C-alpha cells in the first residue's frame, strides 16, 4: 500500500487544529491558532483564501452546508456563528467556560463539547443554545454521531467515554477508565458495529457495540497522544494521527497496521499531527499539524 504526498498547504501562522468539509467535495475549511478559517480547493491547493477570522485560537469547526455558515469554537469557550455570504452577520456567544474542543452537526442541530465537561445542543435557525448536560468534571475532548444507533459518543479528559441518546441526550452507557488518560478522539465505524478511541495514553482501543461495549482490541498504536481518527470514504481503512508526528493507516476489518507516513521518509510532518480528514474527492487524506501546514495524501492505486 503506497501513499503519495500530493501537496502541502501553507498560509496559517499557527498550529492547525481543525479540518472540515466545505460546500462541495472539492473544498475544505481549516481552523488554526491564528484565529483564521481558511478555505481550500483540493484541485488547486495553492489558492487558499481567508474565509473568516475570530479574535483568538480556533480549536474546532463545523460547516453548515444548507445555511452556508460556519460554527467556530475558540480556546476560551466562545462559539462563533459566521455567515459566509455576509461577514457582518456574525454572532459570537461566550458559552462554555473553557475551550470548545469539538463541534458536530446532526439531526438538524449543532452540538458543542466544552472544557467544563458539558455538551450543548444548539438551535441552528436562531444560533442559540437550547440545552446543556454536564457529563464530566473535566473537559469533553471529542464527539461523534452514529445515525444507525441514533447515538452520540463523547470522550473526556476524565478517561471516560459517554454514550447518549441523540434525541433526548439521555445517558445510555459510560465506559469509565476507557483509557489510562484523556480520550482525545473517537469514531464510529461505518457499519455502526464498533467505536474506535484514541487517547493521551497513545493506545488505540476498539469497542464492540453489539457485545455490550466490550473492548475487543487495544494496542499502543503510537508513541504519544492519538489526536485524530478517520475512516476512508468506503470504510475499508482508517487512519490515526498523533503527537508523535506520524500518520498510520490501518485495515478496518482486522485492525492491522498497513502503512506509516512520517516526516523524513515520506515528506510528512515534523510536528504533531492534530487533525485528519479523509475526503471523498479523489479519496484524498488531509493531515493538519502544529507545523502550520496541511498535507494532501493520495493512494497510488487511486486516480489522483
Secondary structure, DSSP 8 states (H G I E B T S, - for coil): --EEEEEEEE--SS-EEEEEE-SSTTEEEEEETTSEEEEEETTEEEEEEEEEE-SS-EEEEEEETTTTEEEEEETTSEEEEEETT-TT-EEEEE-SSS-EEEEEEETTEEEEEETTSEEEEEETTTTEEEEEEE--SS-EEEEEEETTTTEEEEEETTS-EEEEETTT--EEEEETTSSSS-EEEEEE-TTSSEEEEEETT-EEEEEEGGGTSEEEEEEE-SSS-EEEEEE-TTSSEEEEEETTS-EEEEETTT--EEEEE-HHHHS--SS-EEEEEE-SGGG-EEEEETTSEEEEEEETTS--
